Amino acid sequence: MSDLQNVLDAAERHLLALKAAGVRFLPVQPETLSQLREPPPILETQTGSRSESPPALPPQPPGDVETAMTALRQRASACLKCPHLVKTRKNVVFGVGDIHARLMFVGEAPGADEDAQGEPFVGAAGKLLTRIIQAMELSRETVYIANILKCRPDTPGQSAGNRKPTAGEMKTCLPWLLEQIDLIQPGVLVALGATAIEGLLGAAGPIGKLRGKFQTFRGIPLMPTFHPAYLLRNQAPSEKRKVWEDMLQVMEKLQMPVTEKQRGYFLKA
């Protein structure tokens, strides 16, 4: 019930933000009400585990999305739920890109560069992600990029490096991301790395067994793939090709044009 309560709390905060912004009425279709009466769908992961996917909020009218996202950013930026992260963070790393994007990338957590600049994926892994996006004939401005965690995980006793978010931290921070997803309503989600997959699907296991196979999250196709940081550590063309094959599937799912040149990236001559 805790996941459901998180969703209810997020829905309440979202509606209160809309009310504060002057929104008085929300159009709701009869079929939406019918879907809300149904029990939440059961999500089966590639590891065989099953978990409930919380229901998504009703789609917002286009004119309200900007207002709601601005209010959400303001609330997230003032979040104090994790005192140890609040104490060490420089910025809340909310997200960046087009809030009407058809494609949304979800990573793990901010690193030092992201914490300093307040923007996700701006370090070395972020630059590689940007190149991947550009190879898809898109740009950072036309997709949306966010993380499971909006604060950099603290690293007490360390002068450098990062650490994986804890399950508790991800559970606490996830409602912010769920609200973002519900507002953006992307056509496809891409989970970058095992931690992002665990945070979204609750599936813990080897990323190699999960990547390349579409899952469903809140009614949205979700593609698990390797984190760009993995490709920085292992630059073998075969590993780059795996990620690119995942992106080709994403492009096809979004009915984007794919050229023969794009289909041939990282293939052996």
Order of alpha helices (4+ residues) and beta strands (2+ residues): alpha-alpha-beta-beta-alpha-alpha-beta-beta-alpha-alpha-beta-alpha-beta-alpha-alpha-beta-beta-alpha-alpha-alpha
